[in-house]
């Protein structure tokens, strides 16, 4: 087999090679929002990128403060770390959301630290996916009446240093299906609103923590 033919077959077998292009959905307050179709799903992927005026580890600390998501993240009314492995490289996290116009949603996810960071260079990254814990599993959460368990919840945060490490270029990606009887066009519209709101919330957490630190000096 010649090299050009081999390359063709590799590309043809690679799902990423066929992925639809990202489409710019909105731009506001220095945050650019993109969305794109997902083959086999009616719910679109969402991605937000933008600069945060803080060092990567400051943003990282805000992202990883999971128990305080009830105070920092939009719609979050319950947030519990259900377990950890390999220090905190693997975290099992449960959250419940009180959303407008629809029943509460909850989810259990497995969070992985996929950072490649050394001496202030590289990136910090945390990714997650829905975790289907069965009864008897220490991470299991009993379904609650009137609360819909989201069937799809995949995503990641990636933090890269900018301006000599004093600022952070942030990428936030999520593919989330709320499940239940919510029409998919409503789910897509809700996600397009939630993604920039979550990004803005992280900015606020970091700014508030910086303000507190400055007040103590």
C-alpha positions in Angstrom: 0.0 0.0 0.0 1.4 3.4 -1.0 1.7 6.1 1.6 -1.0 8.4 0.1 -3.5 5.5 0.1 -2.6 4.6 3.7 -3.1 8.2 4.8 -6.5 8.3 3.0 -7.7 5.2 4.9 -6.5 6.6 8.2 -8.4 9.8 7.7 -11.5 8.0 6.5 -11.5 5.9 9.6 -11.0 8.8 11.9 -14.4 10.2 13.2 -12.7 13.6 13.9 -11.9 13.9 10.2 -15.7 14.0 9.5 -16.7 16.2 12.4 -18.8 19.2 11.4 -17.1 22.6 11.7 -17.5 24.8 14.7 -19.9 27.7 14.1 -19.6 31.0 16.0 -22.8 31.5 18.0 -22.1 34.6 20.0 -19.5 37.0 21.2 -19.8 39.0 24.4 -17.6 40.5 27.0 -14.5 38.9 25.6 -16.0 35.5 25.4 -16.6 33.8 22.0 -19.2 31.0 21.9 -19.2 28.2 19.3 -21.5 25.4 18.6 -21.6 22.4 16.2 -23.7 19.4 15.4 -22.9 16.0 16.8 -23.5 13.0 14.6 -26.2 10.9 16.1 -27.3 13.5 18.6 -29.9 16.3 18.4 -28.1 18.3 21.0 -25.2 20.4 19.8 -21.7 20.7 21.4 -20.8 24.0 22.9 -17.5 25.7 23.3 -16.5 29.0 24.9 -13.1 30.6 24.7 -11.7 33.8 26.3 -9.1 35.4 28.5 -9.3 35.5 32.3 -7.4 38.1 34.2 -5.8 35.7 36.6 -3.0 33.1 36.7 -3.8 29.6 35.6 -3.6 28.2 39.1 -6.0 30.8 40.4 -8.5 29.7 37.8 -7.8 26.1 38.5 -8.5 26.5 42.2 -11.9 28.1 41.4 -12.8 25.3 39.0 -11.8 22.6 41.4 -13.8 24.0 44.4 -16.6 21.6 43.7 -18.4 21.7 47.2 -18.9 25.5 46.8 -20.5 25.2 43.4 -23.8 25.9 45.1 -22.4 29.4 45.8 -20.5 30.0 42.6 -22.3 28.2 39.7 -25.6 29.2 38.1 -28.6 27.1 39.1 -26.6 24.7 41.3 -28.5 23.7 44.5 -26.6 20.6 45.5 -22.9 19.7 45.0 -21.1 16.8 46.6 -17.8 15.1 46.0 -18.7 11.4 46.2 -15.1 10.1 46.1 -11.6 10.5 45.0 -8.8 8.3 43.5 -5.1 8.8 43.0 -5.1 11.8 45.3 -7.4 14.1 43.5 -6.6 13.0 39.9 -9.9 11.3 39.7 -13.0 12.8 41.4 -16.6 11.5 41.4 -19.0 14.5 41.7 -22.8 14.8 42.1 -24.8 17.9 41.4 -28.4 19.0 41.1 -29.6 22.0 39.1 -32.8 24.0 39.7 -33.5 25.2 36.2 -36.1 27.6 35.0 -39.3 26.3 33.3 -38.4 22.5 33.6 -37.9 19.9 36.3 -34.7 19.8 38.3 -31.8 17.9 36.7 -29.0 16.1 38.4 -25.9 14.3 37.3 -23.1 12.1 38.5 -19.8 12.6 36.6 -16.3 11.2 36.7 -13.7 14.0 36.6 -10.2 13.4 35.4 -7.1 15.7 35.8 -5.4 15.5 32.4 -3.0 18.4 32.9 0.4 18.6 31.2 2.0 21.3 33.4 5.6 21.9 34.4 7.4 25.0 35.7 4.6 27.3 34.5 4.4 25.9 31.0 1.9 23.6 29.3 -1.7 23.5 30.3 -4.0 22.6 33.1 -7.0 20.5 32.0 -9.9 18.7 33.7 -12.4 16.6 31.7 -15.5 14.8 32.7 -18.2 12.3 31.5 -21.4 11.0 33.0 -20.8 8.1 35.4 -23.4 5.4 35.7 -23.0 4.1 39.2 -25.1 1.1 40.2 -26.6 0.4 43.6 -23.9 -0.9 45.8 -21.3 1.4 44.2 -19.9 3.8 46.8 -20.5 6.6 44.4 -24.2 5.7 43.7 -26.8 8.5 44.2 -30.4 7.4 44.6 -32.7 9.0 41.9 -34.9 11.7 43.4 -38.6 12.1 42.7 -39.2 15.0 40.3 -35.6 15.2 39.3 -34.4 14.0 35.9 -30.9 12.4 35.6 -29.1 13.8 32.6 -28.1 11.0 30.2 -25.2 12.9 28.6 -22.8 15.2 30.3 -19.3 15.4 28.7 -16.9 18.3 28.8 -13.6 19.9 29.8 -11.9 23.0 31.0 -8.4 23.8 29.5 -6.2 26.6 30.9 -3.2 27.9 29.1 -0.9 30.7 30.4 -0.7 34.1 28.6 1.2 37.3 29.2 4.1 35.6 31.1 1.6 33.5 33.1 -0.3 36.4 34.6 -3.4 35.7 32.6 -5.1 32.6 31.4 -6.6 31.6 28.0 -9.6 29.4 28.9 -11.4 26.9 26.8 -14.7 25.5 28.1 -16.3 22.6 26.2 -19.6 20.8 27.0 -22.0 18.4 25.4 -25.0 18.0 27.6 -28.4 16.5 27.0 -30.9 17.3 29.8 -33.0 14.2 29.0 -36.7 14.0 29.9 -39.3 15.5 27.6 -37.5 18.8 26.9 -37.6 19.5 23.2 -34.1 19.5 21.7 -34.3 23.0 20.3 -35.0 24.2 23.9 -32.1 22.2 25.2 -29.8 23.7 22.6 -31.0 27.2 23.4 -30.6 26.6 27.2 -27.0 25.3 26.6 -26.2 28.4 24.5 -27.2 30.6 27.5 -25.7 28.4 30.2 -22.2 28.1 28.7 -21.3 31.8 28.8 -23.0 32.2 32.2 -20.7 29.4 33.6 -17.7 31.0 32.0 -18.7 34.4 33.5 -19.2 32.8 36.9 -15.7 31.5 37.0 -14.3 34.9 36.1 -16.3 36.3 39.0 -15.1 33.7 41.5 -11.5 34.4 40.6 -12.0 38.2 40.7 -13.7 37.9 44.2 -10.8 35.7 45.5 -8.3 38.2 44.2 -10.2 41.0 45.9 -10.2 39.1 49.2 -6.5 38.4 49.0 -5.8 42.1 48.3 -7.9 43.2 51.3 -5.9 41.0 53.6 -2.6 42.5 52.6 
